[in-house]
Amino acid sequence: MTTAPHPVAAPATMAPLEALLGDPGDPDNPLGFAALIAADERGDLLATGERALDAYGLGAEFVPADLGGRLTRADELARVLRPLFRRDIALGLGHGASNLVGSVNVWAAGRPDQRRWLADVLLRNGRIAAAYTDMSTGNDVTRTGFRAEVRGAELVLNGRKEIINNIARAEAVTVLARTSDAPGSRSHSLVLMDPATAPRDRLRHLPRYRTSGVRAMYLGGLEFRDCPLPLDTVAGGLGEAMETVLRAFQVTRAVLPGAAVGTLDQQLRTVLDFATERRLYRRTVTELPHARAVLTGAFLDLLAADCLATTVCRALHVLPEQTSVYAAAVKFLVPLLMRDAVDALAVVLGARSFLREGPHAVFQKHLRDLPVASLVHAGGTVCLATIIPQLPRLARRAWLSDDAPAPAGLFHLDGPLPDLDLRRLAITAGRQDPLMATLVTAEAELRAEPVLGPLLGRFTDELRELRRQCGELAPRDRTPLAGPVSFELAERYAVLLAAAACVGVWRHNDHPGAFLRDPGWLTGALGRLAARLGLAPVPGAEAAHEEIFRELTHRHQRRDGFDLVGRRLA
């Protein structure tokens, strides 16, 4: 049964952070691209940018409302951060990702006094560092060699934490440590510490690491040598860290890719600036068929990425039992969609995509920064490894069954949400897959549509084949030690989720503009996702590309965002 679409309010004239940061293309703007690129060349975060974010009180965005902050909705947090990622990924990571990754586990498991202390750090514009990974084991935090030993009323730390953002400037650090040699998930604990209170002869800051991308990021490390801390620095119980991490990091895996959509918005905008002015063969570049197709494709990929990220951000509130796999799919697929789109856009921009100065210099900066940003917190392989063990159960019990589709509220772009309760987030998905059921239900109800029907039929056939292959996986291929076939299946599952999110957003919102109400963008986005799966094309899936390109150029001229909400830009 189809529910009535949810009315979407017309976009506000401009987001507050967007207005504060001003027009990034204005060479006289102290917070513009010229200043940001100059700081990047020096390898420094832009000081005026940091002061502006402190004046805005950005730290409050990461603090729950019951602790005096502004964090109430995951989907809005992603949108709040988009203007920052549009301008400078280094500022986005230093003032966004680091604070969110470092705090979310404390909101999930910390004692009331720890939560209040950390909230105070953020509310007065302090920095948080998240020291989870080791150089030797990377994102496989279960194999960390960093140790914390209980000795009476003290916790004694030994080891090194490296490649940690903001570590030298942090007023609070969350540290993942092994507290037991026993196998299993009860051998790790989280430590919340103020590095200034540690004995100076037991804690040493390691030299800064330099990077080819995100050059202004302050990566460093800490070395602990029999460093004693009070036992009450443990956040949550001893041995409970892995359960906390698996729940809380679902938030960061959904929110941060959603925020990074702002980077793709700017890359597309930069190439449009060039393509509308540059003339070849007595035409503008936008009139050349190949360039037009690349620009349209990037726009569709941006909309698909936003559909998936926004839907899963809302799922943290609406379907907390399922977001273990959904959030991992976002963290894998959204960066991939963005990198592929930017690579294609670089071909249109040509040699200018390498220039480190001039009107298009921000393109090369974002081009270098995006691969680094996509690895922050969890790379794509780790996310696929999270999905793989859960696929056989979902294939057997959920897909193409009588499961009810996701509630319409999951897809609303500005509708109300229940409170974000991190304790409700499940470590593994249950026996249902409401988002995938949305795709199956839509196929049944729209089967008679001349283009959407066959397109959705391609996806349900793919889901049927995916179910068969997941059911045939050998026991070893159902673990993170699986072979390449399992990783390919997890990737295909993520693409199917993106298709379901696009369908849900289109069906369950009464968009104020005609463009998003029309099925043209949906068929275009689904056609690109189908091509990514290697599915046979559906005649007519690209019929609306000219209309989609007109919408793109209209938004460009009006300086509206290219995402689903389309807020006015500075």
Secondary structure by P-SEA (a helix, b strand, c coil): ccccbbbbcccccccaaaaaacccccccccccaaaaaaaaaaccccaaaaaaaaaacccccccccccccccccaaaaaaaaaaaaaccaaaaaaccaaaaaacccccccccaaaaaaaaaaaaabbbbbbcccccccccccccccbbbbbcccbbbbbcccccccccccccbbbbbbbcccccccccbbbbbbccccccccccccccbbbbcccccccccbbbbcccccccccccccccaaaaaaacccccccccccccaaaaaaaaaaaaaaaaaccccccccccccaaaaaaaaaaaaaaaaaaaaaaaaaaaacccccccaaaaaaaaccaaaaaaaaaaaaaaaaccccccccccaaaaaaaaacaaaaaaccccaaaaaaaaccaaaaaaacccccccccccccccccccccccccccccccccccccaaaaaaaaaaaaacccccaaaaaaaaaaaaaaaaaaaaacccccccccccaaaaaaaaaaaaaaaaaaaaaaaccccccccccccaaaaaaaaaaaaaaaccccccccccaaaaaaaaaaaaaaacccccccccccc
